[in-house]
Amino acid sequence: MEAFEKSPVGQDTGMDESDTVENPKTSLKSSSDSEDESDQKEKLLTLEYELSTNPSNYDAHVQYINLLRRSGEIEKLREARENMNTSFPLSPEMWIEWAKDEASLLNDSNFESVEKLYQRGIFEYLSIPLWCEYLNYVQRHDKKVCDCSADGISKARNLFERAVTAAALHVSQGSLIWDAYTQFEQAILLTIDQSDIQAKEKQVQRIRSIFHRHLSIPHANLESTLLAYKAWEVEQGNSLDAESGNVFGISSHVASAYQKAEEMYNARAHLEDQITRQDVSESERFQHYMSYLDFEKSCGDPARVQILYERGITDFPVSSDLWLHYTRYLDKTLKAGNVVKDVYSRDTRSCPWVGELWVRYLLCLERGLDSEKEISAAFEKSLKCTFSTLEKYLDLFLTRVDGLRRRISSDSGDDSLNLSIIRETFQQAADYLSPHMKNTVGFLHLHAYWARLELKLGNDLNAARGVWESLLKSCGSILEAWQSYILMEIELDHINEARAIYKRCYSKRFSGTGSEDICHSWLRFEREFGTLEELNHAEQKVTPRLEELQLFRLQQESKCLTGATDQREQTLKNTVREKRKSGSSAIDDHSPAKQQKHTSQNKKLHKRENTQGLNLTEVNDGEEKKGKVEEQVNEKQMKDTNPTKPRIYTDQCTAFVSNLSITAKDEDLLQFFNDVGGVTAIRVLLDKFTGKSRGLAYVDFEDDEHLAAAVAKNKQMLLGKKLSIARSNPKQHKRYSFSRTAPGEEASNQSGKHGSSVSKESGENSKGSRAPHVSQSTGRKRDERIQLQRKNTFAAPRNVKPLGWTVSK
């Protein structure tokens, strides 16, 4: 109908109607003339290969679609858009672009296919421009709406009401929907025959009602809406001041609603300015959104909170924090329903890597009493996603089992559900997680849960025992696994079976004090449940084992203490050796006469110091002549008994691992970095007194590429601990030389290397100068017997002014 041509829906969004009839085969091809066709084909092939190997590459999808639009390959373009939409929600701009491309290729007989695209688009994100394009397209191309048939008008009104429900509360852009709705109804009024007074009056009341609803909602154009309403009332013959922005002349309830809406908008105006500003960073805008949400929550209107969340995820579609806040709010306020379900279906497509969103989605489907088919499909889809840690997958499996258990146990449970589905889920979890989570508490909890359900739901003791036996085959070194198995048998009053398990595991070696703990546990078990003969039998088995463990502990402690003592003695020997070396090389290069005198003095001094050094080594080692042999023995002993002796690692391809479980061994770290590869050496640091792990390790790799891949596994779990992995940067050890030169004389000795003697002139000048104070430190044993006589000034300090000092006049 002609009246709809005046509708400003398309113009308000800044998109002309001419855009909808543009043929991508012709217009888009012209834009690619400047680009070489061969290069474009090469890029297309490269992107096709990338998407075939990595369908989750969002940027590659966007680039591929843009290139296909330029080349005008319509069929490939449709397929590319569909493929992207299976993995990701499309942005509102992409939906508008897609719908316009399809509308330009199809005639009005294919109206429904384009309409479905708009419907898919408005489901994924809240977008006022997308809604306006959809409404505009229906008014222009739907034959029933254009003919003003009853069905067409009804369809258009229902569509406008959907738009009002979804977007009318949008403070900054919601008025566009209201204006389009009002103008649509005004166009309907023009088509009513003047003689049909009753129908015309009914339509006038409909338009007035829309104005009243519009004026009661806070939005950015409240005053202009009031002026438009007054002008319209004047057209209907009512006497109002259409030029004034006050509420005089309108009904009291409308004036009251308008004033309240105006107050609400004024309270939100500064918050709207903050989230719509373009000169701030993304993080600042996000914080402004969160502040705005806190304000709306304090006002207590769930509809306004929800519309603001929808605006936020449109601006931040991949913000997992915002999605989590949104879903938690909906779970708290709405709990169940299609609205919550739709939000969860969208957030798992926007952020498929967030395991918590999938877990909450499964719980939402269970609360909504959805079918097993739909829940199973969502669960299988979640397993195809990539999460940051394996604990996320474990949480998913447990959530799935929880839901199955609840529905099987409930009176109104689905008859198609049975224990076999739970068994399959547990087995799937065990197969999937076993290579990576073996010997962890989470893996143990999974099997304990499985065994308990076999007993409770299936009443199958053999199946429960089978679960524990399968766990012990792969995780037999975990003490808790044996203890949990024993506890199950004790709770079932199967004492003999529990005793048999004790006999199997008491001689095994467990980490820490686990071996002693299992022995004491067996004795306690026999005291509480066994006979006197059984207690004596257990003591005969356990006592030698405890003595063996105690002896082993003492040996380990002794080795550690011996290693520490040897290390201290070796350090003392090295100190004496360094002193001896520095003393032998400290003779200055003087004239022959002075050098001979100096040499004789040094011989005496060396003799004295060698005697002192001999005394030191005799105290520690017995005899100086055995020093070299003992050093070799000590070095070998250090290697055997103290593997944690500090070294200087110059290899730059080393990872430093901290927060390591004290039970972790080299094999555990090798298996942990198995997917990385390139491991050349592993060094777990041990405490030098107790011999236990310090929770630290160094891992050497072949090259930087393997090292970078290893560092990327930071914060992943190993044996129940979240590892901290970083590139190692060890400080270079400093070698200190023990010099016999007194403080303050180092400069003089260094200068002595460049000249053999001091000139007479400098000696005479020094006689008149005041000799500097020389410290009587113990480090000057070599120079104690040297006296300055006459012009013998070879040891006199040069007359050099210290830096930073001035001579007072």
Summary of the structure (lengths in Angstrom):
residues: 809
radius of gyration: 43.0
end to end distance: 108.4
largest distance: 140.7
contacts: 2282
relative contact order: 0.03
helix: 67%
strand: 4%
